[in-house]
């Protein structure tokens, strides 16, 4: 995720469950109990689309969602959605970004 974000000039944020597990610091938490962000591009990797998280990112200019569950609520707010495993899709995207 960090490499992908760096290639796009962005930063990695997280949902509350991930910050609760201390995978990322609370300062990177997006949502009702975290930060509200409005980037030009928001890529939701594995985000289910819980209302608490969506409230912190719904005003992003372009929302791309990647989730293995085709009925995940995140697809309702995403402009583009990919039903895929992020751990399989992102390496391919990173490879393409590096090639350009």
DOTIFI-849472 format. One line per 2 residues: number of its first residue (from 1); their letters; for each residue x, y, z of N, C-alpha, C. Coordinates in nm, 4 decimals, decimal comma, padded with zeros to 6 digits. Layout:
% DOTIFI-849472
NUM	A	X:Y:Z:X:Y:Z:X:Y:Z; ... .
***
This chain:
% DOTIFI-849472
1	XX	00,0817:-00,1191:00,0000:00,0000:00,0000:00,0000:00,0866:00,1263:00,0000; 00,1898:00,1255:00,0829:00,2758:00,2442:00,0921:00,3411:00,2750:-00,0429 .
3	XX	00,3879:00,1713:-00,1116:00,4521:00,1920:-00,2417:00,3523:00,2471:-00,3434; 00,2321:00,1928:-00,3437:00,1261:00,2390:-00,4333:00,0948:00,3857:-00,4067 .
5	XX	00,0771:00,4201:-00,2799:00,0465:00,5583:-00,2430:00,1596:00,6523:-00,2843; 00,2817:00,6102:-00,2622:00,3970:00,6941:-00,2966:00,4033:00,7201:-00,4472 .
7	XX	00,3780:00,6163:-00,5261:00,3800:00,6325:-00,6719:00,2757:00,7326:-00,7200; 00,1656:00,7430:-00,6466:00,0584:00,8358:-00,6837:00,0690:00,9704:-00,6119 .
9	XX	00,1704:00,9851:-00,5276:00,1867:01,1096:-00,4534:00,0887:01,1232:-00,3386; 00,0434:01,0113:-00,2863:-00,0545:01,0130:-00,1774:-00,0005:00,9520:-00,0497 .
11	XX	-00,0897:00,9307:00,0436:-00,0564:00,8669:00,1708:-00,1583:00,7564:00,1985; -00,1200:00,6654:00,2864:-00,2083:00,5552:00,3234:-00,2878:00,5941:00,4468 .
13	XX	-00,4184:00,5788:00,4370:-00,5065:00,5962:00,5517:-00,5603:00,4599:00,5900; -00,6413:00,4549:00,6937:-00,6923:00,3256:00,7396:-00,8290:00,3397:00,8031 .
15	XX	-00,8963:00,2270:00,8116:-01,0230:00,2208:00,8839:-00,9925:00,1986:01,0321; -01,0924:00,2177:01,1152:-01,0714:00,2023:01,2586:-01,0238:00,0627:01,2989 .
17	XX	-01,0799:-00,0447:01,2411:-01,0291:-00,1765:01,2808:-00,8781:-00,1920:01,2609; -00,8241:-00,1337:01,1553:-00,6800:-00,1451:01,1320:-00,5990:-00,0614:01,2299 .
19	XX	-00,6483:00,0560:01,2646:-00,5747:00,1361:01,3632:-00,5900:00,0754:01,5023; -00,7038:00,0119:01,5294:-00,7205:-00,0578:01,6580:-00,6203:-00,1725:01,6707 .
21	XX	-00,5893:-00,2379:01,5584:-00,4893:-00,3450:01,5573:-00,3465:-00,2904:01,5533; -00,3344:-00,1567:01,5465:-00,2066:-00,0863:01,5421:-00,1265:-00,1166:01,4159 .
23	XX	-00,1963:-00,1460:01,3059:-00,1284:-00,1627:01,1780:-00,0839:-00,0272:01,1260; -00,1607:00,0761:01,1593:-00,1259:00,2143:01,1289:-00,1621:00,2979:01,2503 .
25	XX	-00,0950:00,4128:01,2686:-00,1276:00,4968:01,3843:-00,2662:00,5608:01,3709; -00,3242:00,5963:01,4831:-00,4568:00,6606:01,4853:-00,4592:00,7889:01,4021 .
27	XX	-00,3446:00,8518:01,3854:-00,3381:00,9746:01,3051:-00,3703:00,9489:01,1584; -00,3692:00,8235:01,1166:-00,4001:00,7872:00,9779:-00,5429:00,7349:00,9616 .
29	XX	-00,6191:00,7372:01,0692:-00,7558:00,6835:01,0653:-00,8503:00,7785:00,9932; -00,9251:00,7243:00,8979:-01,0239:00,8005:00,8217:-01,1622:00,7585:00,8683 .
31	XX	-01,2480:00,8563:00,8906:-01,3856:00,8231:00,9270:-01,4391:00,9073:01,0400; -01,5538:00,8665:01,0883:-01,6260:00,9407:01,1913:-01,5414:00,9653:01,3156 .
33	XX	-01,4640:00,8656:01,3571:-01,3800:00,8827:01,4757:-01,2349:00,9115:01,4381; -01,2124:00,9457:01,3117:-01,0791:00,9803:01,2634:-01,0832:01,1107:01,1862 .
35	XX	-01,0132:01,1138:01,0764:-01,0051:01,2347:00,9943:-01,1047:01,2317:00,8795; -01,1429:01,3499:00,8365:-01,2208:01,3657:00,7144:-01,1234:01,4098:00,6066 .
37	XX	-01,1243:01,3383:00,4941:-01,0327:01,3699:00,3851:-01,1125:01,3953:00,2578; -01,0570:01,4766:00,1703:-01,1207:01,5089:00,0418:-01,0153:01,5131:-00,0690 .
39	XX	-00,9439:01,4030:-00,0898:-00,8408:01,4052:-00,1938:-00,9012:01,4026:-00,3339; -00,8183:01,4305:-00,4317:-00,8622:01,4180:-00,5707:-00,8906:01,2718:-00,6029 .
41	XX	-00,8106:01,1799:-00,5453:-00,8272:01,0363:-00,5672:-00,8237:00,9637:-00,4337; -00,9266:00,8855:-00,4064:-00,9325:00,8014:-00,2865:-00,9470:00,6578:-00,3341 .
43	XX	-00,8494:00,5739:-00,3027:-00,8550:00,4331:-00,3406:-00,8842:00,3531:-00,2144; -01,0023:00,2947:-00,2091:-01,0467:00,2171:-00,0930:-01,0097:00,0710:-00,1154 .
45	XX	-00,9045:00,0270:-00,0513:-00,8545:-00,1099:-00,0676:-00,9056:-00,1976:00,0457; -00,9993:-00,2849:00,0141:-01,0527:-00,3757:00,1147:-01,1470:-00,3112:00,2139 .
47	XX	-01,1881:-00,1900:00,1882:-01,2815:-00,1191:00,2758:-01,4226:-00,1686:00,2462; -01,4939:-00,2094:00,3504:-01,6299:-00,2623:00,3297:-01,7287:-00,1527:00,2926 .
49	XX	-01,7092:-00,0360:00,3505:-01,8001:00,0751:00,3233:-01,8914:00,1066:00,4396; -01,8457:00,0751:00,5599:-01,9235:00,1091:00,6791:-01,9467:00,2600:00,6827 .
51	XX	-02,0654:00,2990:00,7257:-02,1036:00,4399:00,7296:-02,0005:00,5244:00,8044; -01,9442:00,4705:00,9116:-01,8481:00,5461:00,9920:-01,7234:00,5809:00,9111 .
53	XX	-01,6806:00,4927:00,8231:-01,5628:00,5209:00,7401:-01,6006:00,6121:00,6234; -01,7099:00,5795:00,5574:-01,7539:00,6567:00,4404:-01,7751:00,8032:00,4754 .
55	XX	-01,8211:00,8318:00,5962:-01,8444:00,9711:00,6358:-01,7165:01,0533:00,6310; -01,6025:00,9891:00,6402:-01,4753:01,0604:00,6385:-01,4101:01,0729:00,5026 .
57	XX	-01,4705:01,0115:00,3976:-01,4067:01,0175:00,2667:-01,5032:01,0378:00,1506; -01,6311:01,0468:00,1779:-01,7343:01,0504:00,0732:-01,7259:01,1721:-00,0183 .
59	XX	-01,6603:01,2779:00,0252:-01,6506:01,3984:-00,0571:-01,5233:01,4035:-00,1414; -01,4536:01,2908:-00,1527:-01,3354:01,2831:-00,2389:-01,3792:01,3028:-00,3837 .
61	XX	-01,2936:01,3623:-00,4646:-01,3300:01,3898:-00,6043:-01,3543:01,2628:-00,6850; -01,2682:01,1635:-00,6672:-01,2803:01,0375:-00,7401:-01,2543:00,9233:-00,6429 .
63	XX	-01,3491:00,8321:-00,6318:-01,3375:00,7193:-00,5394:-01,3306:00,5902:-00,6197; -01,2236:00,5153:-00,5967:-01,2048:00,3843:-00,6590:-01,2051:00,2816:-00,5466 .
65	XX	-01,2883:00,1792:-00,5596:-01,2985:00,0757:-00,4568:-01,2483:-00,0576:-00,5096; -01,1737:-00,1279:-00,4243:-01,1276:-00,2630:-00,4547:-01,1706:-00,3506:-00,3376 .
67	XX	-01,2547:-00,4494:-00,3659:-01,3041:-00,5373:-00,2602:-01,3422:-00,6711:-00,3221; -01,3217:-00,7791:-00,2490:-01,3570:-00,9118:-00,3002:-01,5066:-00,9376:-00,2956 .
69	XX	-01,5787:-00,8604:-00,2161:-01,7236:-00,8791:-00,2014:-01,7972:-00,7859:-00,2973; -01,8591:-00,8402:-00,4013:-01,9274:-00,7538:-00,4984:-02,0460:-00,6771:-00,4409 .
71	XX	-02,0951:-00,7173:-00,3256:-02,2075:-00,6459:-00,2641:-02,1628:-00,5545:-00,1499; -02,0329:-00,5287:-00,1387:-01,9821:-00,4399:-00,0336:-02,0402:-00,2999:-00,0526 .
73	XX	-02,0868:-00,2373:00,0550:-02,1465:-00,1035:00,0461:-02,0542:00,0038:-00,0121; -01,9238:-00,0171:-00,0077:-01,8310:00,0831:-00,0618:-01,8569:00,1083:-00,2098 .
75	XX	-01,9071:00,0066:-00,2809:-01,9333:00,0231:-00,4237:-02,0477:00,1207:-00,4509; -02,1302:00,1469:-00,3504:-02,2402:00,2424:-00,3670:-02,1908:00,3868:-00,3727 .
77	XX	-02,0755:00,4140:-00,3128:-02,0208:00,5503:-00,3139:-01,9042:00,5654:-00,4110; -01,8526:00,4534:-00,4608:-01,7376:00,4571:-00,5515:-01,7790:00,4972:-00,6927 .
79	XX	-01,6925:00,5724:-00,7568:-01,7123:00,6062:-00,8976:-01,6730:00,4876:-00,9860; -01,5702:00,4156:-00,9429:-01,5230:00,2955:-01,0124:-01,4987:00,1873:-00,9087 .
81	XX	-01,5318:00,0648:-00,9430:-01,5132:-00,0449:-00,8499:-01,4529:-00,1670:-00,9163; -01,3683:-00,2347:-00,8417:-01,3057:-00,3577:-00,8881:-01,3340:-00,4674:-00,7869 .
83	XX	-01,3991:-00,5734:-00,8313:-01,4205:-00,6893:-00,7454:-01,2971:-00,7766:-00,7622; -01,2038:-00,7610:-00,6699:-01,0755:-00,8301:-00,6796:-01,0094:-00,8348:-00,5432 .
85	XX	-00,9110:-00,9210:-00,5317:-00,8287:-00,9268:-00,4121:-00,7219:-00,8190:-00,4263; -00,7207:-00,7256:-00,3355:-00,6275:-00,6128:-00,3435:-00,4823:-00,6609:-00,3427 .
87	XX	-00,4552:-00,7729:-00,2752:-00,3184:-00,8248:-00,2688:-00,2730:-00,8826:-00,4028; -00,3676:-00,9126:-00,4903:-00,3343:-00,9587:-00,6247:-00,3370:-00,8435:-00,7253 .
89	XX	-00,4307:-00,7521:-00,7089:-00,4469:-00,6422:-00,8044:-00,3397:-00,5345:-00,7899; -00,3103:-00,4930:-00,6676:-00,2164:-00,3817:-00,6493:-00,0774:-00,4077:-00,7056 .
91	XX	-00,0185:-00,5260:-00,6879:00,1139:-00,5473:-00,7482:00,1138:-00,5266:-00,8998; 00,0070:-00,5672:-00,9666:-00,0023:-00,5468:-01,1115:-00,0144:-00,3983:-01,1450 .
93	XX	-00,0910:-00,3250:-01,0663:-00,1064:-00,1807:-01,0885:00,0263:-00,1096:-01,0626; 00,0944:-00,1476:-00,9562:00,2246:-00,0880:-00,9241:00,3233:-00,1120:-01,0382 .
95	XX	00,3243:-00,2332:-01,0909:00,4134:-00,2660:-01,2028:00,3856:-00,1751:-01,3224; 00,2588:-00,1532:-01,3528:00,2217:-00,0657:-01,4649:00,2604:00,0797:-01,4378 .
97	XX	00,2397:00,1251:-01,3150:00,2761:00,2627:-01,2808:00,4261:00,2856:-01,2948; 00,5044:00,1868:-01,2555:00,6503:00,1989:-01,2661:00,6967:00,1964:-01,4115 .
99	XX	00,6201:00,1315:-01,4973:00,6575:00,1200:-01,6385:00,6291:00,2477:-01,7170; 00,5485:00,3366:-01,6604:00,5125:00,4587:-01,7330:00,5994:00,5755:-01,6944 .
***
